[in-house]
């Protein structure tokens, strides 16, 4: 076994399109894929740099922010705010295009974005010529997409991520949840509903104030 693999610490972030499965399954394939592609690309371009895009996972962008690249976690909320704002802006542009009346284009307003953020450890490895990150915390952040939170637009921070970004969950009005997964244990999470913020200046929202 190689001794060259060293673990790193950092943010693990998933930006996931809510309503993706119903949207793709119930609409014209070509236009549906084009719409989600435009939205995901906009989010990717806003997150990186400074984050590193690890993978495009169908309906989600998986990115990491190593501590060496993002040593000040308080900078992350503004970045997430911009990513959400860019998503909503692109969504509005696509929805306002009346050149096509297909179901895919008509259902664009039903899409939304949820952000899941964890801070933990990971290792980099190359498998089949493709670079990736791995580790229990990588598994955890993906499992967190399956949670009891209602709503289609929200920010979910694990306790470890919350500590790094310096957000006060009480003053920000965040709701606390405890989720549990086999082999990973119980994970305290804090959730902010972003639905009301879709119609205001998201970057100015107190929930993302450091």
C-alpha positions as CSV (number, residue, x, y, z in Angstrom):
1,X,0.0,0.0,0.0
2,X,1.2,3.5,-0.8
3,X,2.1,5.9,2.0
4,X,1.7,8.9,-0.3
5,X,-2.0,9.4,0.4
6,X,-2.5,12.0,3.2
7,X,-5.8,13.0,4.6
8,X,-6.9,16.6,4.4
9,X,-9.6,18.7,6.2
10,X,-12.0,21.0,4.5
11,X,-15.6,21.8,3.5
12,X,-17.6,19.2,1.6
13,X,-20.4,20.9,-0.3
14,X,-23.3,19.6,-2.4
15,X,-25.5,22.0,-4.4
16,X,-28.5,19.9,-5.4
17,X,-31.4,20.7,-7.7
18,X,-34.7,20.0,-6.0
19,X,-37.4,18.6,-8.2
20,X,-34.9,17.2,-10.6
21,X,-36.3,13.6,-10.9
22,X,-39.9,14.7,-11.5
23,X,-38.7,17.4,-13.9
24,X,-36.6,15.0,-16.0
25,X,-39.1,12.1,-15.9
26,X,-42.1,14.2,-16.8
27,X,-40.6,16.5,-19.5
28,X,-39.0,16.4,-22.9
29,X,-35.6,14.8,-22.4
30,X,-33.6,17.1,-24.6
31,X,-35.0,20.4,-23.2
32,X,-35.0,19.1,-19.7
33,X,-31.3,18.1,-19.8
34,X,-30.5,21.5,-21.4
35,X,-32.2,23.4,-18.7
36,X,-30.6,21.6,-15.8
37,X,-27.3,21.7,-17.5
38,X,-27.4,25.5,-17.7
39,X,-28.4,25.8,-14.1
40,X,-25.7,23.5,-12.8
41,X,-23.1,25.2,-14.9
42,X,-24.0,28.5,-13.5
43,X,-23.6,27.2,-9.9
44,X,-20.3,25.5,-10.8
45,X,-18.8,28.7,-12.3
46,X,-19.7,30.6,-9.1
47,X,-18.4,28.1,-6.7
48,X,-15.1,27.5,-8.4
49,X,-12.8,29.2,-7.7
50,X,-12.1,29.2,-4.8
51,X,-13.8,25.8,-4.3
52,X,-12.7,22.7,-6.3
53,X,-15.4,21.0,-8.3
54,X,-15.1,17.3,-7.7
55,X,-17.9,16.0,-9.8
56,X,-21.2,16.7,-11.5
57,X,-23.6,14.1,-10.2
58,X,-26.7,14.2,-12.3
59,X,-28.7,16.8,-10.3
60,X,-25.9,18.0,-8.1
61,X,-22.5,19.7,-8.0
62,X,-20.1,18.2,-5.5
63,X,-17.3,20.7,-4.4
64,X,-14.7,20.8,-1.8
65,X,-13.0,23.6,0.0
66,X,-9.8,22.4,1.6
67,X,-8.7,24.3,4.7
68,X,-5.5,25.3,2.9
69,X,-7.5,27.0,0.1
70,X,-10.3,28.3,2.3
71,X,-8.7,28.9,5.7
72,X,-11.3,31.4,6.7
73,X,-14.6,29.6,6.9
74,X,-16.4,32.8,7.4
75,X,-16.0,33.5,3.7
76,X,-18.1,30.5,2.7
77,X,-21.6,32.0,3.4
78,X,-21.1,34.8,0.9
79,X,-20.0,32.3,-1.7
80,X,-23.0,30.1,-1.1
81,X,-25.2,33.2,-1.2
82,X,-23.8,34.0,-4.6
83,X,-24.3,30.5,-5.9
84,X,-28.0,30.5,-4.8
85,X,-28.5,34.0,-6.4
86,X,-26.9,32.9,-9.7
87,X,-29.1,29.8,-9.8
88,X,-32.3,31.9,-9.3
89,X,-31.1,34.5,-11.8
90,X,-30.5,31.8,-14.5
91,X,-33.8,30.1,-13.6
92,X,-35.7,33.4,-14.1
93,X,-34.0,34.0,-17.4
94,X,-34.9,30.5,-18.7
95,X,-38.4,30.8,-17.4
96,X,-38.9,34.1,-19.1
97,X,-38.0,32.7,-22.5
98,X,-41.4,32.2,-24.2
99,X,-40.0,30.8,-27.5
100,X,-40.8,27.3,-26.4
101,X,-44.0,26.0,-24.7
102,X,-42.9,22.4,-24.1
103,X,-43.4,21.0,-20.6
104,X,-39.8,21.2,-19.7
105,X,-39.6,24.9,-20.3
106,X,-43.0,25.4,-18.6
107,X,-41.9,23.6,-15.5
108,X,-38.6,25.5,-15.0
109,X,-40.2,27.6,-12.1
110,X,-40.7,24.3,-10.1
111,X,-37.0,23.7,-9.7
112,X,-35.1,24.9,-6.7
113,X,-31.7,24.6,-5.0
114,X,-30.6,23.1,-1.7
115,X,-27.2,23.4,-0.2
116,X,-25.7,20.8,2.1
117,X,-22.4,21.6,3.8
118,X,-20.2,19.5,6.1
119,X,-16.7,20.0,7.3
120,X,-14.5,16.9,7.7
121,X,-11.6,14.9,6.5
122,X,-11.0,13.2,3.1
123,X,-8.2,11.7,1.0
124,X,-7.5,12.2,-2.6
125,X,-7.1,9.2,-4.9
126,X,-7.1,8.3,-8.5
127,X,-9.3,5.4,-9.7
128,X,-9.3,4.3,-13.3
129,X,-7.5,7.5,-14.2
130,X,-10.1,9.8,-12.5
131,X,-9.3,11.9,-9.5
132,X,-11.7,11.7,-6.6
133,X,-12.0,12.3,-2.9
134,X,-13.0,9.5,-0.5
135,X,-13.6,8.9,3.2
136,X,-16.5,8.6,5.7
137,X,-17.1,12.3,5.7
138,X,-17.5,12.2,1.9
139,X,-20.1,9.5,2.3
140,X,-21.8,11.4,5.1
141,X,-22.3,14.6,3.1
142,X,-24.0,12.6,0.3
143,X,-26.2,10.8,2.8
144,X,-27.3,14.1,4.2
145,X,-29.2,14.7,0.9
146,X,-31.7,12.2,2.4
147,X,-33.0,13.9,5.4
148,X,-36.3,14.8,7.2
149,X,-36.2,18.5,6.1
150,X,-39.3,19.7,4.4
151,X,-39.0,22.3,1.6
152,X,-37.1,22.5,-1.7
153,X,-34.8,25.4,-1.0
154,X,-32.7,25.3,2.1
155,X,-29.2,25.5,3.6
156,X,-28.1,22.6,5.8
157,X,-25.0,22.8,7.8
158,X,-23.6,20.1,10.0
159,X,-22.4,21.2,13.5
160,X,-18.8,21.0,12.4
161,X,-19.5,23.2,9.3
162,X,-21.5,25.6,11.4
163,X,-18.6,26.0,13.8
164,X,-16.2,26.8,11.0
165,X,-18.3,29.4,9.3
166,X,-19.1,31.1,12.6
167,X,-22.9,31.5,12.0
168,X,-25.1,31.8,15.1
169,X,-27.9,29.4,14.6
170,X,-30.2,31.0,17.2
171,X,-30.0,34.6,15.9
172,X,-30.2,33.3,12.3
173,X,-33.4,31.4,13.0
174,X,-32.0,28.0,12.0
175,X,-33.8,24.8,12.9
176,X,-31.9,22.0,14.5
177,X,-32.2,18.4,13.4
178,X,-30.6,15.2,14.4
179,X,-30.1,12.7,11.7
180,X,-28.7,9.2,12.0
181,X,-27.2,6.9,9.4
182,X,-25.9,3.3,9.8
183,X,-22.1,3.2,10.6
184,X,-22.0,7.0,10.6
185,X,-23.9,7.7,13.8
186,X,-26.0,10.7,14.8
187,X,-25.3,14.0,13.1
188,X,-26.6,17.3,14.5
189,X,-27.6,19.7,11.6
190,X,-28.8,23.2,11.4
191,X,-31.2,24.2,8.6
192,X,-32.3,27.5,7.2
193,X,-35.3,27.8,4.9
194,X,-34.1,29.7,1.7
195,X,-37.5,29.8,0.0
196,X,-38.4,33.3,1.3
197,X,-34.9,34.5,0.3
198,X,-35.5,33.6,-3.4
199,X,-37.4,36.9,-3.7
200,X,-35.0,39.1,-1.9
201,X,-31.3,40.0,-1.8
202,X,-30.0,36.6,-0.7
203,X,-26.5,37.9,0.0
204,X,-27.9,40.3,2.6
205,X,-29.8,37.6,4.5
206,X,-29.0,37.4,8.2
207,X,-29.0,33.6,8.0
208,X,-25.7,33.7,6.1
209,X,-24.2,36.5,8.0
210,X,-20.9,35.5,9.6
